[in-house]
Amino acid sequence: MYKIALFASGSGTNVENIVLYFKKHPSIEVSLILSNKKDAYVLERAKRLNIPSVVFNQHQFNETAEIVDRLKADKIDLVVLAGFLWLIPPSLIEAFPNKIINIHPALLPKYGGKGMYGSKVHEAVVSNHEKESGITIHYVNGEYDKGNIIFQTEIVVLPTDTPDNVAHKVHDLEYENFPKVIEQLLMEK
């Protein structure tokens, strides 16, 4: 059985979508949900979905081996960032080489980097009159949104679209494609 750990900082809609996608999968399961915010709604989702969860602080994440040790103890095969906003420390990248992926709500390399997440991305796309946007799923390295791209797909941005319209279209792409790309990565092993 392949085991996934999901990291999230917010409400966890992608987390719940991924958990439900793999709920009855014969060879892949979500084993753990981790968050850097003790009041993040994703923890409520974890409880409701009956998935163990871990809350950690910056010290535990960056300066101890606690998170790496927990992931190894749980025999995690793939670490998935689903709305997680902190830069991943070198110790975690070294412990899981090419086994950490992230989803970004734009077509990288455009609109990536520190501070470019969520509504900020969609606002930039609209204010720059882009004709398309989309999602990028990529491997994680030591820089925000700079890892090798695994998958991209796009939506049309209409001149009349607001950032909220773009966000809705991008979320639909995330929900449709993120679990499938995770599955494909694990099944290719």
Contacts in CASP RR format, 6 or more apart in sequence:
PFRMAT RR
TARGET T0000
AUTHOR 0000-0000-0000
METHOD contacts of the structure
MODEL  1
MYKIALFASGSGTNVENIVLYFKKHPSIEVSLILSNKKDAYVLERAKRLN
IPSVVFNQHQFNETAEIVDRLKADKIDLVVLAGFLWLIPPSLIEAFPNKI
INIHPALLPKYGGKGMYGSKVHEAVVSNHEKESGITIHYVNGEYDKGNII
FQTEIVVLPTDTPDNVAHKVHDLEYENFPKVIEQLLMEK
1 27 0 8 1.000
1 28 0 8 1.000
1 29 0 8 1.000
2 27 0 8 1.000
2 28 0 8 1.000
2 29 0 8 1.000
2 77 0 8 1.000
2 78 0 8 1.000
2 186 0 8 1.000
2 189 0 8 1.000
3 28 0 8 1.000
3 29 0 8 1.000
3 30 0 8 1.000
3 31 0 8 1.000
3 32 0 8 1.000
3 74 0 8 1.000
3 75 0 8 1.000
3 76 0 8 1.000
3 77 0 8 1.000
3 78 0 8 1.000
4 18 0 8 1.000
4 22 0 8 1.000
4 28 0 8 1.000
4 29 0 8 1.000
4 30 0 8 1.000
4 31 0 8 1.000
4 32 0 8 1.000
4 76 0 8 1.000
4 77 0 8 1.000
4 78 0 8 1.000
4 79 0 8 1.000
4 80 0 8 1.000
4 182 0 8 1.000
4 186 0 8 1.000
5 30 0 8 1.000
5 31 0 8 1.000
5 32 0 8 1.000
5 33 0 8 1.000
5 34 0 8 1.000
5 71 0 8 1.000
5 74 0 8 1.000
5 76 0 8 1.000
5 78 0 8 1.000
5 79 0 8 1.000
5 80 0 8 1.000
6 15 0 8 1.000
6 18 0 8 1.000
6 19 0 8 1.000
6 30 0 8 1.000
6 32 0 8 1.000
6 33 0 8 1.000
6 34 0 8 1.000
6 80 0 8 1.000
6 82 0 8 1.000
7 33 0 8 1.000
7 34 0 8 1.000
7 35 0 8 1.000
7 36 0 8 1.000
7 79 0 8 1.000
7 80 0 8 1.000
7 81 0 8 1.000
7 82 0 8 1.000
7 83 0 8 1.000
7 84 0 8 1.000
8 14 0 8 1.000
8 15 0 8 1.000
8 33 0 8 1.000
8 34 0 8 1.000
8 35 0 8 1.000
8 40 0 8 1.000
8 42 0 8 1.000
8 81 0 8 1.000
8 82 0 8 1.000
8 83 0 8 1.000
8 84 0 8 1.000
9 35 0 8 1.000
9 36 0 8 1.000
9 37 0 8 1.000
9 40 0 8 1.000
9 42 0 8 1.000
9 83 0 8 1.000
9 84 0 8 1.000
9 85 0 8 1.000
9 86 0 8 1.000
10 35 0 8 1.000
10 37 0 8 1.000
10 40 0 8 1.000
10 41 0 8 1.000
10 42 0 8 1.000
10 83 0 8 1.000
11 40 0 8 1.000
11 41 0 8 1.000
11 42 0 8 1.000
11 45 0 8 1.000
12 40 0 8 1.000
12 41 0 8 1.000
12 42 0 8 1.000
12 45 0 8 1.000
12 82 0 8 1.000
12 83 0 8 1.000
13 171 0 8 1.000
13 175 0 8 1.000
14 82 0 8 1.000
14 83 0 8 1.000
14 103 0 8 1.000
14 174 0 8 1.000
14 175 0 8 1.000
14 178 0 8 1.000
15 33 0 8 1.000
15 42 0 8 1.000
15 45 0 8 1.000
15 46 0 8 1.000
15 82 0 8 1.000
16 45 0 8 1.000
16 49 0 8 1.000
17 174 0 8 1.000
17 175 0 8 1.000
17 178 0 8 1.000
17 179 0 8 1.000
18 30 0 8 1.000
18 80 0 8 1.000
18 82 0 8 1.000
18 178 0 8 1.000
18 179 0 8 1.000
18 182 0 8 1.000
19 30 0 8 1.000
19 45 0 8 1.000
19 49 0 8 1.000
19 51 0 8 1.000
20 49 0 8 1.000
21 179 0 8 1.000
21 183 0 8 1.000
22 28 0 8 1.000
22 29 0 8 1.000
22 30 0 8 1.000
22 179 0 8 1.000
22 182 0 8 1.000
22 183 0 8 1.000
25 183 0 8 1.000
27 186 0 8 1.000
27 187 0 8 1.000
28 182 0 8 1.000
28 183 0 8 1.000
28 186 0 8 1.000
28 187 0 8 1.000
30 51 0 8 1.000
31 51 0 8 1.000
31 52 0 8 1.000
31 74 0 8 1.000
31 76 0 8 1.000
32 51 0 8 1.000
32 52 0 8 1.000
32 53 0 8 1.000
32 54 0 8 1.000
32 70 0 8 1.000
32 71 0 8 1.000
32 74 0 8 1.000
32 76 0 8 1.000
33 42 0 8 1.000
33 43 0 8 1.000
33 45 0 8 1.000
33 46 0 8 1.000
33 51 0 8 1.000
33 52 0 8 1.000
33 53 0 8 1.000
33 54 0 8 1.000
34 53 0 8 1.000
34 54 0 8 1.000
34 55 0 8 1.000
34 56 0 8 1.000
34 67 0 8 1.000
35 42 0 8 1.000
35 43 0 8 1.000
35 53 0 8 1.000
35 54 0 8 1.000
35 55 0 8 1.000
35 56 0 8 1.000
36 55 0 8 1.000
36 56 0 8 1.000
36 57 0 8 1.000
36 58 0 8 1.000
36 61 0 8 1.000
36 84 0 8 1.000
36 85 0 8 1.000
36 86 0 8 1.000
37 55 0 8 1.000
38 55 0 8 1.000
42 53 0 8 1.000
43 53 0 8 1.000
43 55 0 8 1.000
46 52 0 8 1.000
46 53 0 8 1.000
47 53 0 8 1.000
54 67 0 8 1.000
54 70 0 8 1.000
56 66 0 8 1.000
56 67 0 8 1.000
58 86 0 8 1.000
60 66 0 8 1.000
60 67 0 8 1.000
61 67 0 8 1.000
61 86 0 8 1.000
61 89 0 8 1.000
62 89 0 8 1.000
65 91 0 8 1.000
67 92 0 8 1.000
68 91 0 8 1.000
68 92 0 8 1.000
68 95 0 8 1.000
71 79 0 8 1.000
71 92 0 8 1.000
71 95 0 8 1.000
71 96 0 8 1.000
72 95 0 8 1.000
76 96 0 8 1.000
77 99 0 8 1.000
77 186 0 8 1.000
77 189 0 8 1.000
78 99 0 8 1.000
78 100 0 8 1.000
78 101 0 8 1.000
78 182 0 8 1.000
78 185 0 8 1.000
78 186 0 8 1.000
79 92 0 8 1.000
79 96 0 8 1.000
79 99 0 8 1.000
79 100 0 8 1.000
79 101 0 8 1.000
79 140 0 8 1.000
80 100 0 8 1.000
80 101 0 8 1.000
80 102 0 8 1.000
80 182 0 8 1.000
81 88 0 8 1.000
81 100 0 8 1.000
81 101 0 8 1.000
81 102 0 8 1.000
81 103 0 8 1.000
81 140 0 8 1.000
82 103 0 8 1.000
82 178 0 8 1.000
83 103 0 8 1.000
83 117 0 8 1.000
84 102 0 8 1.000
85 117 0 8 1.000
87 114 0 8 1.000
87 142 0 8 1.000
87 143 0 8 1.000
87 144 0 8 1.000
88 100 0 8 1.000
88 140 0 8 1.000
88 142 0 8 1.000
90 142 0 8 1.000
92 100 0 8 1.000
93 100 0 8 1.000
93 140 0 8 1.000
93 141 0 8 1.000
93 142 0 8 1.000
98 139 0 8 1.000
100 139 0 8 1.000
100 140 0 8 1.000
101 137 0 8 1.000
101 138 0 8 1.000
101 139 0 8 1.000
101 140 0 8 1.000
101 150 0 8 1.000
101 181 0 8 1.000
101 182 0 8 1.000
101 185 0 8 1.000
102 137 0 8 1.000
102 138 0 8 1.000
102 139 0 8 1.000
102 140 0 8 1.000
102 145 0 8 1.000
103 135 0 8 1.000
103 136 0 8 1.000
103 137 0 8 1.000
103 174 0 8 1.000
103 178 0 8 1.000
104 112 0 8 1.000
104 117 0 8 1.000
104 121 0 8 1.000
104 135 0 8 1.000
104 136 0 8 1.000
104 137 0 8 1.000
104 138 0 8 1.000
104 145 0 8 1.000
105 117 0 8 1.000
105 118 0 8 1.000
105 121 0 8 1.000
105 122 0 8 1.000
105 133 0 8 1.000
105 134 0 8 1.000
105 135 0 8 1.000
105 167 0 8 1.000
105 170 0 8 1.000
105 174 0 8 1.000
106 112 0 8 1.000
106 116 0 8 1.000
106 121 0 8 1.000
106 125 0 8 1.000
106 133 0 8 1.000
106 134 0 8 1.000
106 135 0 8 1.000
106 136 0 8 1.000
106 170 0 8 1.000
107 132 0 8 1.000
107 133 0 8 1.000
107 134 0 8 1.000
107 135 0 8 1.000
107 136 0 8 1.000
107 152 0 8 1.000
107 154 0 8 1.000
108 136 0 8 1.000
108 138 0 8 1.000
108 145 0 8 1.000
108 149 0 8 1.000
108 152 0 8 1.000
109 145 0 8 1.000
110 130 0 8 1.000
111 121 0 8 1.000
111 124 0 8 1.000
111 125 0 8 1.000
111 133 0 8 1.000
112 121 0 8 1.000
112 144 0 8 1.000
112 145 0 8 1.000
113 143 0 8 1.000
113 144 0 8 1.000
113 145 0 8 1.000
113 146 0 8 1.000
114 144 0 8 1.000
115 144 0 8 1.000
116 124 0 8 1.000
116 144 0 8 1.000
116 145 0 8 1.000
118 167 0 8 1.000
119 163 0 8 1.000
119 167 0 8 1.000
121 133 0 8 1.000
122 133 0 8 1.000
122 163 0 8 1.000
122 164 0 8 1.000
122 166 0 8 1.000
122 167 0 8 1.000
122 170 0 8 1.000
123 163 0 8 1.000
125 133 0 8 1.000
125 157 0 8 1.000
125 163 0 8 1.000
125 166 0 8 1.000
126 157 0 8 1.000
126 161 0 8 1.000
126 162 0 8 1.000
126 163 0 8 1.000
126 166 0 8 1.000
129 159 0 8 1.000
130 157 0 8 1.000
131 156 0 8 1.000
131 157 0 8 1.000
132 154 0 8 1.000
132 155 0 8 1.000
132 156 0 8 1.000
132 157 0 8 1.000
133 154 0 8 1.000
133 155 0 8 1.000
133 157 0 8 1.000
133 166 0 8 1.000
133 169 0 8 1.000
133 170 0 8 1.000
134 152 0 8 1.000
134 153 0 8 1.000
134 154 0 8 1.000
134 155 0 8 1.000
134 169 0 8 1.000
134 170 0 8 1.000
134 173 0 8 1.000
135 151 0 8 1.000
135 152 0 8 1.000
135 153 0 8 1.000
135 170 0 8 1.000
135 173 0 8 1.000
135 174 0 8 1.000
135 177 0 8 1.000
135 178 0 8 1.000
136 145 0 8 1.000
136 149 0 8 1.000
136 151 0 8 1.000
136 152 0 8 1.000
137 149 0 8 1.000
137 150 0 8 1.000
137 151 0 8 1.000
137 152 0 8 1.000
137 177 0 8 1.000
137 178 0 8 1.000
137 181 0 8 1.000
138 145 0 8 1.000
138 147 0 8 1.000
138 148 0 8 1.000
138 149 0 8 1.000
138 150 0 8 1.000
139 147 0 8 1.000
139 148 0 8 1.000
139 150 0 8 1.000
140 147 0 8 1.000
141 147 0 8 1.000
141 148 0 8 1.000
150 181 0 8 1.000
150 185 0 8 1.000
151 177 0 8 1.000
151 181 0 8 1.000
153 173 0 8 1.000
153 177 0 8 1.000
155 166 0 8 1.000
155 169 0 8 1.000
155 170 0 8 1.000
155 172 0 8 1.000
155 173 0 8 1.000
157 166 0 8 1.000
158 165 0 8 1.000
161 169 0 8 1.000
END
